[in-house]
């Protein structure tokens, strides 16, 4: 009786109904073993009870499989339909921060209705990010967090062009790849600007972000003030920005874009 009463009280609509589940990957983990563990544990059923947040730890140690094996696994009708928040982040103590793009793709297959993703601390090679994001359509993704990463998105946001409802990006303290020249991103008459392919972007946090100019270049340089200024002037949907703009430039841009809230810390 007590248990039933507690469950009924916990399920009251006035309370936050978010439930969290965590999968911890061991050294021998593969996509197949993760899918099989979900079936054995009945997770595909348990998550139907408002369990909307899924965290997967140690994504970087998931072992690679052949493309055919992964496709066969993905064809299984195992989907956590109620998961809307997927956390793949890792801290400095993670066993391996470098994850494979096809591994992440398979995890997305598992959570087809995800709205929010956290990749913080996770490194994926630039080439795999480009290939995976541009070919994978996630129609519900609105928010992506990818802080403290050495291999993440490019500066114009091209891989995210198919994410039609994406409104929020948090990329603080990450290094982004520049697919074009610095001149293109700074010159007012050029069409490209920071995250120009993210057509519905409203909130952007890029405090401490640096850039590299090639896949293999290890040199990191800060985003220039001219790049940031051009983006603010050109991005029509932007409403909130956390960046390294100087106080003088923020004061100037507030006059031009009073609709944007500027945050410095």
C-alpha positions as CSV (number, residue, x, y, z in Angstrom):
1,X,0.0,0.0,0.0
2,X,2.8,2.4,1.0
3,X,4.7,1.6,-2.3
4,X,1.6,2.2,-4.4
5,X,0.9,5.5,-2.6
6,X,4.4,6.7,-3.1
7,X,4.3,5.9,-6.8
8,X,1.0,7.7,-7.2
9,X,2.4,10.7,-5.3
10,X,5.6,10.7,-7.4
11,X,3.6,10.6,-10.6
12,X,1.6,13.7,-9.8
13,X,1.6,16.0,-12.7
14,X,2.7,18.9,-10.5
15,X,6.1,17.3,-10.0
16,X,9.0,16.9,-12.4
17,X,8.5,13.5,-14.0
18,X,12.1,13.2,-15.4
19,X,13.7,9.8,-14.7
20,X,17.4,9.1,-15.3
21,X,19.1,5.9,-16.3
22,X,22.8,5.2,-16.7
23,X,24.8,2.6,-18.7
24,X,28.4,2.2,-17.7
25,X,30.6,0.7,-20.5
26,X,33.3,-1.8,-19.6
27,X,36.5,-2.3,-21.5
28,X,34.9,-5.1,-23.6
29,X,31.8,-3.0,-24.5
30,X,30.6,-3.0,-28.1
31,X,27.4,-1.6,-29.6
32,X,26.1,-5.2,-29.8
33,X,26.7,-5.8,-26.1
34,X,25.0,-2.6,-25.2
35,X,21.9,-3.4,-27.2
36,X,21.8,-6.9,-25.8
37,X,22.2,-5.6,-22.2
38,X,19.2,-3.3,-22.8
39,X,17.1,-6.2,-23.9
40,X,18.1,-8.4,-21.0
41,X,17.4,-5.7,-18.5
42,X,14.1,-4.8,-20.1
43,X,15.3,-1.2,-20.5
44,X,13.2,-0.7,-23.6
45,X,10.2,-1.3,-21.3
46,X,11.5,0.5,-18.2
47,X,12.1,3.7,-20.1
48,X,8.4,3.9,-21.0
49,X,7.7,5.2,-17.4
50,X,8.8,8.7,-18.1
51,X,12.5,7.7,-17.9
52,X,13.6,10.5,-20.3
53,X,17.3,11.1,-19.5
54,X,19.9,8.5,-20.5
55,X,23.6,8.8,-19.6
56,X,26.2,6.4,-21.2
57,X,29.6,6.5,-19.5
58,X,32.9,5.7,-21.1
59,X,31.7,6.0,-24.7
60,X,35.3,6.3,-25.9
61,X,36.2,2.7,-24.9
62,X,33.4,1.1,-27.0
63,X,35.2,-1.2,-29.3
64,X,34.8,-1.0,-33.1
65,X,32.9,-3.5,-35.1
66,X,32.5,-4.1,-38.8
67,X,30.0,-1.9,-40.6
68,X,27.9,-5.0,-41.4
69,X,27.8,-6.1,-37.8
70,X,26.7,-2.6,-36.7
71,X,24.1,-2.4,-39.3
72,X,22.7,-5.8,-38.2
73,X,22.5,-4.6,-34.6
74,X,20.9,-1.3,-35.6
75,X,18.1,-3.2,-37.5
76,X,16.9,-4.7,-34.3
77,X,13.7,-3.0,-33.2
78,X,15.3,-1.8,-29.9
79,X,14.4,1.9,-29.4
80,X,14.2,4.0,-26.2
81,X,11.4,6.1,-27.6
82,X,10.9,8.2,-24.4
83,X,14.5,9.3,-24.1
84,X,14.7,13.0,-25.0
85,X,18.0,13.8,-23.2
86,X,21.2,11.9,-24.1
87,X,24.4,12.4,-22.1
88,X,27.6,11.0,-23.6
89,X,29.9,13.5,-21.8
90,X,33.1,12.5,-20.1
91,X,35.4,14.2,-17.6
92,X,39.2,14.5,-17.4
93,X,39.3,11.1,-15.7
94,X,37.6,9.2,-18.5
95,X,39.3,6.0,-19.8
96,X,39.3,7.4,-23.3
97,X,38.0,10.7,-24.6
98,X,38.3,9.8,-28.3
99,X,35.1,8.2,-29.6
100,X,34.2,6.8,-33.0
101,X,31.6,8.6,-35.1
102,X,29.9,5.4,-36.1
103,X,29.6,4.4,-32.4
104,X,27.8,7.7,-31.6
105,X,25.6,7.2,-34.7
106,X,24.5,3.8,-33.4
107,X,23.6,5.3,-30.0
108,X,21.5,7.9,-31.8
109,X,19.6,5.1,-33.5
110,X,18.8,3.8,-30.0
111,X,17.3,7.1,-29.0
112,X,15.5,8.4,-32.1
113,X,13.5,11.2,-30.4
114,X,16.3,12.8,-28.5
115,X,16.0,16.6,-28.1
116,X,19.1,17.4,-26.1
117,X,22.6,16.0,-26.4
118,X,25.7,16.5,-24.3
119,X,29.1,15.5,-25.8
120,X,31.2,17.6,-23.3
121,X,34.8,16.4,-23.1
122,X,34.3,13.9,-25.9
123,X,36.6,14.1,-28.9
124,X,35.5,12.9,-32.3
125,X,37.8,13.4,-35.3
126,X,36.9,16.3,-37.5
127,X,36.4,14.1,-40.6
128,X,34.1,11.7,-38.7
129,X,32.1,14.6,-37.3
130,X,31.7,16.0,-40.8
131,X,30.6,12.6,-42.3
132,X,28.3,11.6,-39.4
133,X,26.5,14.9,-38.7
134,X,25.9,15.7,-42.4
135,X,24.4,12.2,-43.1
136,X,22.4,11.8,-39.9
137,X,19.2,13.7,-39.6
138,X,17.9,14.2,-36.0
139,X,14.6,16.0,-36.5
140,X,14.0,16.6,-32.8
141,X,17.4,17.9,-31.6
142,X,17.1,21.4,-30.2
143,X,20.1,21.7,-27.9
144,X,23.7,20.5,-28.2
145,X,26.4,20.9,-25.5
146,X,29.9,20.1,-26.5
147,X,32.3,21.9,-24.2
148,X,36.0,21.1,-23.5
149,X,36.6,19.2,-26.8
150,X,39.6,19.1,-29.1
151,X,37.9,17.7,-32.1
152,X,34.4,19.0,-32.6
153,X,32.3,21.1,-35.0
154,X,33.4,23.5,-37.7
155,X,33.0,27.2,-37.3
156,X,30.3,27.7,-39.8
157,X,28.2,24.9,-38.5
158,X,27.9,23.1,-41.9
159,X,27.5,19.6,-40.4
160,X,24.4,20.8,-38.5
161,X,22.5,22.2,-41.5
162,X,20.1,19.3,-41.5
163,X,19.2,19.9,-37.8
164,X,16.1,22.0,-38.7
165,X,15.0,22.8,-35.1
166,X,18.4,23.3,-33.5
167,X,18.2,26.5,-31.4
168,X,21.0,26.2,-28.7
169,X,24.7,25.5,-28.9
170,X,27.1,25.4,-25.9
171,X,30.7,25.0,-27.1
172,X,32.7,26.7,-24.4
173,X,36.4,26.0,-24.2
174,X,36.4,23.8,-27.3
175,X,38.6,24.0,-30.4
176,X,36.7,24.2,-33.6
177,X,37.9,23.6,-37.1
178,X,37.7,26.4,-39.7
179,X,36.7,25.1,-43.2
180,X,37.4,28.4,-44.8
181,X,39.9,31.3,-44.5
182,X,40.0,33.7,-41.6
183,X,39.3,36.5,-44.2
184,X,36.0,34.9,-45.3
185,X,34.8,34.8,-41.7
186,X,35.8,38.4,-41.0
187,X,35.1,40.3,-44.2
188,X,31.7,42.0,-44.1
189,X,31.0,41.4,-47.9
190,X,31.6,37.6,-47.6
191,X,28.5,35.5,-47.1
192,X,30.0,33.1,-44.5
193,X,30.1,33.9,-40.8
194,X,30.3,31.9,-37.6
195,X,27.5,29.3,-37.5
196,X,25.9,30.7,-40.6
197,X,24.5,27.2,-41.4
198,X,22.6,27.0,-38.1
199,X,19.6,28.9,-39.5
200,X,17.4,28.9,-36.3
201,X,20.1,29.3,-33.7
202,X,18.9,31.5,-30.8
203,X,21.3,30.8,-27.9
204,X,25.1,30.4,-28.4
205,X,27.8,30.0,-25.8
206,X,31.4,30.1,-27.2
207,X,33.4,31.5,-24.3
208,X,37.0,30.4,-24.5
209,X,36.6,28.8,-28.0
210,X,39.7,28.6,-30.2
211,X,40.1,27.6,-33.9
212,X,42.4,25.5,-36.0
213,X,42.8,25.8,-39.7
214,X,43.2,22.2,-40.8
215,X,42.5,18.6,-39.7
216,X,46.1,18.1,-38.5
217,X,47.0,21.6,-37.4
218,X,47.8,21.7,-33.7
219,X,48.0,25.5,-33.5
220,X,45.0,27.0,-31.6
221,X,44.1,30.7,-32.1
222,X,41.3,32.6,-30.4
223,X,38.3,33.7,-32.4
224,X,38.9,37.3,-33.6
225,X,36.7,40.2,-32.5
226,X,35.9,40.8,-36.2
227,X,34.5,37.3,-36.5
228,X,32.3,37.7,-33.5
229,X,31.1,41.1,-34.6
230,X,30.2,39.9,-38.1
231,X,28.2,37.0,-36.7
232,X,26.2,39.2,-34.4
233,X,25.4,41.6,-37.2
234,X,24.5,38.9,-39.7
235,X,22.8,36.1,-37.7
236,X,19.1,37.0,-37.8
237,X,17.7,34.6,-35.1
238,X,20.4,35.1,-32.4
239,X,18.9,36.2,-29.1
240,X,21.5,35.2,-26.4
241,X,25.3,35.2,-26.7
242,X,28.1,34.2,-24.3
243,X,31.5,35.0,-25.9
244,X,34.8,36.7,-25.6
245,X,33.6,40.0,-27.1
246,X,35.3,43.0,-25.4
247,X,33.2,45.4,-23.4
248,X,33.6,48.1,-26.0
249,X,32.4,45.9,-28.8
250,X,29.4,44.6,-26.7
251,X,28.4,48.2,-26.0
252,X,28.6,49.0,-29.8
253,X,26.6,45.9,-30.8
254,X,23.9,46.5,-28.2
255,X,23.0,49.7,-30.1
256,X,22.7,47.7,-33.3
257,X,21.1,44.5,-31.9
258,X,19.1,45.4,-28.8
259,X,17.3,42.1,-29.2
260,X,20.3,40.1,-28.2
261,X,21.4,39.5,-24.6
262,X,25.2,39.5,-24.2
263,X,26.7,37.5,-21.4
264,X,30.4,37.6,-20.5
265,X,30.7,35.1,-17.6
